[in-house]
């Protein structure tokens, strides 16, 4: 997964929690890094980062799955970004979670991206 910050950075003290859920909303993977000391500056591409799987998943179980990005800002922060993510399966198939114009903030801390 790669985060592309557009024109409003993620502050250095905002933590990011990222997970992937399957079609039953069960978490099957997480990103272990929370980036609490990292600023994602305007115009930066950060990644690619690998998710750690916590449960088995198949191509079909990920239909209607979600990539979830949640922030925990220290005070006010709005992070405007695009995200690109690819899930690879052992049979050679893959699914994607790509979306532009995301804007998690202190008021709306979580965004979900459909997995296609």
Order of alpha helices (4+ residues) and beta strands (2+ residues): beta-beta-beta-beta-beta-beta-beta-beta-beta
